[in-house]
Structures are given as structure tokens and as C-alpha cells.
């Protein structure tokens, strides 16, 4: 089973926030692999500053709902508080893909509802597995990214960056 989580931060020490979130997955989830770190401009209507984004592949026995609760707890512990939808945040954690499941239940939509519109999520996911396929459409995510393009997305740190911040 392959579960992928997208990570982003645009407040405070962005790289440290992402690294801290990765460490906090334990003991309920084990991080198997982490993408390179990418800087991207905020998505309109969100204000600056720019985001640092990454993705990770995890192993967990948690259900999608329980994993979402775990991610929200990590966000809270790192300092994210309820605010406007597009407000800057110290950390943002989203379930991008949960194996090949397709779910839509309140706050939980898997695959992530805007996955195919976000190069800053697709590029890190493809670092982890260049052959990923969208579970609903069957389309290769590499083909989606090729159409979408990567304007404004810049690699900020290579794969393995998180090990130097641990």
C-alpha cells in the first residue's frame, strides 16, 4: 500500500517546519521516502510569502480518517491555527493519495481534490514514484504535470535534505 502526503510551509523557518512535521509522523506512521524540497509562489488568492513544498511516502495502519486527524494534530503542534482559508501557515499537510482509494467524505477527499492542478504537489510526488497514476482517471501524473508545466517551481533542496535538518 502506498500513501502519499503533501507538505507545505510559508511561515517561520519553512524548512525546519517541514522537517519537524516529518519527524512527528512517528509513531503512528513511518516515513519511507521524502522528495526534494521545492519553492513555489502562493496560489491566488493566497498572499505571499512563497511556500516550500515536499511530499513523502508513508506506511501506516491508520485509516484515511485517522490519518487526517493525525496530520491535523501535527499541524496544530507546529503552530497552525484556524484562520482564513488562504492565510499563510507554518505547515500544511494533505493526504495526496491513499493507495488507490477514492474517497469523498466531508473534510476528507482522496485523491486530493486539486491534485491535478498543482505542480507544487505533483513534482514532489513524482520524485517519489515517476509512474504514479491518478486512481480516478487512470492518467499518469507525469502526463498531467507535463501539460500543467512547472512555471515558478524551483528546487530548493535535493532529495535527502531532511536528513541534514533532523
N, C-alpha and C positions, 0 to 999 in steps of 0.2 A: 504494500500500500504506500503511495506517495502523497504526502501532504505538503503543500507549499504555502508559506506565509510571506506576505509583502510587508516590508518595514520602511518607515519614512520618518524624518525628523527635520524641523526647520526652526527650532528654538533652542537656545543654550548651546552646549557643546554637542553638536549634532552627531558626530562620530561616536562620542562616548555614550550618548543616549541609545544609539542603535546597538552598540556593543553590550551595554548593560541589559537591554531587552533580551538579547540572545542568551546571555548568562542566566536570566531569570526564567527561561523556559523550563529548566530543571526544577524539581524532579518529575514534573508531570509530563514533560515532553523532552525528547533528546534531539538536539540539532545535529543532523548528519552532514550537511553541507551548507556553505554560505557563498553567495555570489560576490562579485566585485561590488564596490560602492560607487554609486552614480550621483552626480549633482544634476538637478533639474529645476527649471523655473516653476513657480507655483502655478497651478491650473486656475484660470479665471473662473469665478470672481475672487479667488483667494489672493490676499495681499502678500507682498514679499515678507520675509526673506526666502531665498531658494531652499529647496529640500535636498537632503541626502537620502537616497533610496537604496535598498538592497532587497534580496529575497533569501529565504532559507528553506531547506527541505528538512522536515522533522519526522520523527517516529513517536507515536503516542497511542495509548489505549483510550484516550478521551473521545467521546462522541463529538460531532461538529458543534453542538450546543455547548457542551462542557469546555471545549477548546476555546470557543468565543468568549466564554466567561473568564477563562484563564488569561486570555490576551487582554481583555478589558481590565483585569486586576493588575497586570503588568503595566499597562498604560497609566493607571491611577498611581501606582507606586513610583513611577518615574516622573509624575507631576502633571499628567494630563487631567484636566477638569472639564466638566460640561461647559460648553461655550457655543458661540455661533458655529454653524456648520463648516464654514471655510476658514475659521480662525487659525492662526499659526499654532503649532503644538510641539511639545518636546518629543513626542513619539506617537506614531500611528501604526497600528498592527492590524492587518486584514488577512483573513483566510482567502488566498487567491484560488487554490484548487485543493479539494479534499478527495484524493484518489480520483475516481471517475464519476463521483456523485454529482447530482444536480439537485439542489435544494433551494426552496424559497419559503421561508418561514419567519415572518416578522422582520427582525433585525438581521437575520442570517440569510444571505444569498450566496450560493456557491454553484458554479464558479463566481468570483466577484463580478458584480453587475457591470462594472465599467472596464473590466479586464482588457477587452479588445480595443479600447480607446486610449490606453495609457502605455506609451512606450517606456515610461519610467518603472512600470511593473513588468512588462513583457521582456525587456532586455535583461534584467537580473534573473528572471525565471529561466530564460534560455541559456544563461551561463550555467545553470544547474542541470539542464537537460535540453539540448537543442532539438529534440524530437517530440517535445510536448505537443499534445493535441487538445483542442477545446472539447470537453466532454459533451456539450450540447450539439455543436455543429460538425464535429469531426475534422475541423480545419486545423492545419498545422499552425502553431502560434508563431513560428518563424515566418510563415507567409503573411500572417496578419501584421507583424512588425515591419516586414518589407514594404507593405502597402502604406502603413501608417508613417513610417520614417522615424528618425531619431533626432530631429532638429532640437537643439537646446539641451540635449542629454550629453553629459561629459563624464567619462570615467574619472572618479576622484581617488580611488584606491583599488588595487588589484585584488583578485581572489586571495584570501588569507589575511587580509588587512585586519580582521577582528582578532586574530591571534596575537598581534602585537599590542593590542589595547586591553587584553584580558588581565 
